[in-house]
Amino acid sequence: MTSLNGAVVLVTGANGGIGTHFVHDALARGAAKVYATARKPRAWDDDRNVPLALDVTDSASIQAAVEAAPDVTVLINNAGTSVSSAGILTHTDEEIRTNVETNFLGPLFLARAFAPVLASSEEAAIIDIHSALSWWAVAGVYSATKAALWSATNSLRLELAPEGVQVVGVHVGYVDTAMAAHTTDPKTDPADLVRIVFDAVEAGEYEVLADETSVQLKAGLSAPLEAVYPQLKIANA
Ligand SMILES: NC(=O)c1ccc[n+]([C@@H]2O[C@H](COP(=O)([O-])OP(=O)(O)OC[C@H]3O[C@@H](n4cnc5c(N)ncnc54)[C@H](OP(=O)(O)O)[C@@H]3O)[C@@H](O)[C@H]2O)c1
């Protein structure tokens, strides 16, 4: 279990809808410092916030962040991007590469870069923001990258457990941020999501299923494929 009280937290994509709540909630729980990282860092209204430039797709930027933030105890891999069309056969090359680099390679390379820093701390954690879509392949390459990140998180957890680093994977359906602005479906409030995630981290849990969608989709992994994807029955009729 990892307490946020006294922690030194680094949030990627800190200016985004969920990232902003990670910054505020970490401070509310007593974090000593929060590196609020973004491609274009902004000013914050708390002295404990340290704005830091970080593009998760740029290895030089990741290296610079490790050098600028050698005291991190909680790494939150929150930055992410999505695609406007769902078809994995119809995305552009650039959409595919950007999703893979932002949603999968970025968090993996950040975890690898910060692993020695985290291992040297008495209490440390990595929080990877996956999606319910890790387990539901309806969003093309976005689903694929979130499934890949889920698997990498599972490997990181095993490899970092002996070092005392807690690795937490987060699954959630729609959250009320710019990324989900295109839909009127029910959405989780980002403040609620962040509270659920930090409660789980502080309770020593490894996985967060933040909403009913995620609970159902995880259960669906053991169901016949036609139950999870009814469109297969129609296609096969
Ligand atoms: N919203 C949902 O429905 C939902 C559901 C499940 C999971 N998630 C996941 O939750 C995480 C946060 O998303 P959100 O809902 O808060 O969306 P958001 O408001 O669009 O925020 C995404 C953030 O990621 C940042 N980002 C994108 N590419 C980056 C890069 N190369 N380097 C650094 N930062 C980068 C963006 O920064 P810029 O401001 O520079 O563009 C933005 O601040 C993502 O991983 C997303 O996949 C979201």
The ligand as an SDF file (V2000), in Angstrom:
LIG
                    3D

 48 52  0  0  0  0  0  0  0  0999 V2000
  -12.3350   10.2220  -20.9830 N   0  0  0  0  0  0  0  0  0  0  0  0
  -12.6440    8.9450  -21.0780 C   0  0  0  0  0  0  0  0  0  0  0  0
  -13.7860    8.5620  -21.4190 O   0  0  0  0  0  0  0  0  0  0  0  0
  -11.6060    7.9010  -20.7440 C   0  0  0  0  0  0  0  0  0  0  0  0
  -12.0350    6.5840  -20.4940 C   0  0  0  0  0  0  0  0  0  0  0  0
  -11.0960    5.6100  -20.1810 C   0  0  0  0  0  0  0  0  0  0  0  0
   -9.7650    5.9510  -20.1070 C   0  0  0  0  0  0  0  0  0  0  0  0
   -9.3670    7.2220  -20.3670 N   0  0  0  0  0  0  0  0  0  0  0  0
   -7.9270    7.5250  -20.2970 C   0  0  0  0  0  0  0  0  0  0  0  0
   -7.7160    8.5020  -19.3040 O   0  0  0  0  0  0  0  0  0  0  0  0
   -6.5030    9.2070  -19.5920 C   0  0  0  0  0  0  0  0  0  0  0  0
   -6.7490   10.7110  -19.4670 C   0  0  0  0  0  0  0  0  0  0  0  0
   -7.6890   11.1010  -20.4550 O   0  0  0  0  0  0  0  0  0  0  0  0
   -8.7380   12.2890  -20.2450 P   0  0  0  0  0  0  0  0  0  0  0  0
  -10.0720   11.6920  -20.2580 O   0  0  0  0  0  0  0  0  0  0  0  0
   -8.3370   13.1350  -19.0950 O   0  0  0  0  0  0  0  0  0  0  0  0
   -8.5740   13.0550  -21.6210 O   0  0  0  0  0  0  0  0  0  0  0  0
   -8.0580   14.5170  -21.9520 P   0  0  0  0  0  0  0  0  0  0  0  0
   -8.7710   15.5210  -21.1310 O   0  0  0  0  0  0  0  0  0  0  0  0
   -8.1060   14.6180  -23.4360 O   0  0  0  0  0  0  0  0  0  0  0  0
   -6.5440   14.4830  -21.4560 O   0  0  0  0  0  0  0  0  0  0  0  0
   -5.5470   13.7530  -22.1270 C   0  0  0  0  0  0  0  0  0  0  0  0
   -4.2200   14.4000  -21.7700 C   0  0  0  0  0  0  0  0  0  0  0  0
   -3.1660   13.6250  -22.3530 O   0  0  0  0  0  0  0  0  0  0  0  0
   -2.2170   14.5520  -22.8210 C   0  0  0  0  0  0  0  0  0  0  0  0
   -1.3550   14.0240  -23.8720 N   0  0  0  0  0  0  0  0  0  0  0  0
   -1.7120   13.5480  -25.0970 C   0  0  0  0  0  0  0  0  0  0  0  0
   -0.6100   13.2130  -25.7890 N   0  0  0  0  0  0  0  0  0  0  0  0
    0.4560   13.4900  -24.9840 C   0  0  0  0  0  0  0  0  0  0  0  0
    1.8570   13.3890  -25.1160 C   0  0  0  0  0  0  0  0  0  0  0  0
    2.4130   12.9160  -26.2550 N   0  0  0  0  0  0  0  0  0  0  0  0
    2.6480   13.7360  -24.0790 N   0  0  0  0  0  0  0  0  0  0  0  0
    2.1160   14.2240  -22.9520 C   0  0  0  0  0  0  0  0  0  0  0  0
    0.7930   14.3690  -22.7610 N   0  0  0  0  0  0  0  0  0  0  0  0
   -0.0160   14.0120  -23.7630 C   0  0  0  0  0  0  0  0  0  0  0  0
   -3.0220   15.7230  -23.3630 C   0  0  0  0  0  0  0  0  0  0  0  0
   -2.1740   16.8280  -23.3840 O   0  0  0  0  0  0  0  0  0  0  0  0
   -2.3820   18.0770  -24.3630 P   0  0  0  0  0  0  0  0  0  0  0  0
   -3.2100   19.0040  -23.5420 O   0  0  0  0  0  0  0  0  0  0  0  0
   -0.9850   18.5520  -24.6050 O   0  0  0  0  0  0  0  0  0  0  0  0
   -3.0640   17.5770  -25.6120 O   0  0  0  0  0  0  0  0  0  0  0  0
   -4.1140   15.8290  -22.3070 C   0  0  0  0  0  0  0  0  0  0  0  0
   -3.7240   16.6780  -21.2480 O   0  0  0  0  0  0  0  0  0  0  0  0
   -6.0840    8.7560  -20.9970 C   0  0  0  0  0  0  0  0  0  0  0  0
   -5.0690    7.7890  -20.8920 O   0  0  0  0  0  0  0  0  0  0  0  0
   -7.3510    8.1310  -21.5630 C   0  0  0  0  0  0  0  0  0  0  0  0
   -7.0830    7.1690  -22.5620 O   0  0  0  0  0  0  0  0  0  0  0  0
  -10.2470    8.2080  -20.6700 C   0  0  0  0  0  0  0  0  0  0  0  0
  1  2  1  0
  2  3  2  0
  2  4  1  0
  4  5  1  0
  4 48  2  0
  5  6  2  0
  6  7  1  0
  7  8  2  0
  8  9  1  0
  8 48  1  0
  9 10  1  0
  9 46  1  0
 10 11  1  0
 11 12  1  0
 11 44  1  0
 12 13  1  0
 13 14  1  0
 14 15  2  0
 14 16  1  0
 14 17  1  0
 17 18  1  0
 18 19  2  0
 18 20  1  0
 18 21  1  0
 21 22  1  0
 22 23  1  0
 23 24  1  0
 23 42  1  0
 24 25  1  0
 25 26  1  0
 25 36  1  0
 26 27  1  0
 26 35  1  0
 27 28  2  0
 28 29  1  0
 29 30  1  0
 29 35  2  0
 30 31  1  0
 30 32  2  0
 32 33  1  0
 33 34  2  0
 34 35  1  0
 36 37  1  0
 36 42  1  0
 37 38  1  0
 38 39  2  0
 38 40  1  0
 38 41  1  0
 42 43  1  0
 44 45  1  0
 44 46  1  0
 46 47  1  0
M  CHG  2   8   1  16  -1
M  END
$$$$
